[in-house]
Amino acid sequence: MSKPDFFFELAARATGARFIVGVDEAGRGPLAGPVTAAAVRLHPDRVPPGLHDSKQMTAARRNQLFALILASADVGIGHASVEEIDQINILRASHLAMCRAITALPAVPDHVLIDGNLIPRDLRCSAEAIVGGDARSLSIAAASIIAKVSRDRIMVDLAQQHPGYGWDRNAGYPTREHVAALKNLGVTPAHRRSFRPVHNILYQDVSVTS
């Protein structure tokens, strides 16, 4: 399995860019909670060892790297709320979170490397989309770790407010445990009402009571 490197960052630097940032998001698929994005500018002489796609490592290793990245890189974090997801759809909300993460950086980037195949339409700086970028670019890999850990911690907090759904274990994804709790306990304010499993339960409830 290939490891992420600085190929895209060096290519951008060759064109004159100096503040080069990787961006990724976490939480497009869950039924509950916000979508979270991170923007990370790595300093080539202070790159934490072992950076990779956040999905390829254990939670303990992600937490270790999370602290190392925060200590050695420029980091911005952004979120889009459940209400925003329901209003503008999950893709647009993901892009909104990305733009907020970039805005949270200490300076405006010269060039942004974005995981995926689309560039947010509201982005106001030079950018390129990289499919599978979290496994190809060190900056995007770092962003994937920051986004994943940040969002997982939010879901642990939400799990305390809404017990029974297992969000501290499933991060809001539609696991068997979560779907069963959704049917038995109902829909919470943290659920995405525009997502079909949640929408269907709400619609069934309306049908039964009307």
Secondary structure as UniProt FT lines:
FT   HELIX           7..14
FT   TURN            15..16
FT   STRAND          20..26
FT   STRAND          35..41
FT   HELIX           44..46
FT   TURN            49..50
FT   HELIX           54..56
FT   HELIX           59..72
FT   STRAND          74..80
FT   HELIX           82..88
FT   HELIX           90..103
FT   STRAND          111..115
FT   TURN            121..122
FT   STRAND          126..130
FT   TURN            131..132
FT   HELIX           133..135
FT   HELIX           138..161
FT   TURN            163..164
FT   HELIX           167..170
FT   TURN            171..172
FT   HELIX           176..185
FT   TURN            189..190
FT   TURN            193..194
FT   HELIX           196..209
//
